[in-house]
């Protein structure tokens, strides 16, 4: 007779910090120029973000376009030229989106204010500085080692053939609290 497979379920939970930790000073800068006469015909985003496969260049352009109410194709970019772009910090993926995205939002807001004031081109520069972090408390008491986290949980159902040890994954449920997904 066939052997009845054994069934099992596993759970995993995780959280990961966004940005640096333990009192390291964080920051990210961006500049946006708005060009045109009566309407914005093009925008130029300046950021020293390095894209090493995490998609930060795409995401930062999308954030700028949405904040400015423009099509992403109208947003030109100048990346990673330290003669022209401000300090960006580390190029890790969640950090790039969070820190760089907030710098872009601030620069877009400043550029729009100047545009409404009649500046042509209208230039907005912004340095985003998140809430400060702390070293872990020596007594294991309360501390703030990070300023933001992402949370995840997974459940996996498996079947195991007790004779062969062969494992079959029957179902996986994975949930991640990413906040607002910029580029699904």
Number of C-alpha atoms within 10 A of each C-alpha: 3 4 8 11 16 12 14 12 13 10 12 10 12 10 12 12 15 19 24 19 19 15 14 14 12 18 18 26 26 28 25 31 25 25 18 13 12 9 9 19 12 16 26 18 23 25 28 24 27 20 16 11 10 15 14 23 21 14 18 27 24 20 21 27 22 14 16 20 10 16 13 18 11 14 20 16 15 16 17 17 13 12 7 12 18 21 16 23 19 18 19 18 18 18 19 26 25 19 24 31 24 23 26 32 25 23 27 30 20 19 25 22 15 18 23 10 10 12 15 16 17 22 22 23 21 21 20 22 14 17 11 15 19 15 13 16 11 8 6 7 7 10 13 16 18 22 16 17 14 14 14 14 14 14 14 15 15 16 18 16 14 12 9 7 11 10 14 13 13 12 11 14 10 12 12 13 12 12 9 7 8 13 9 4
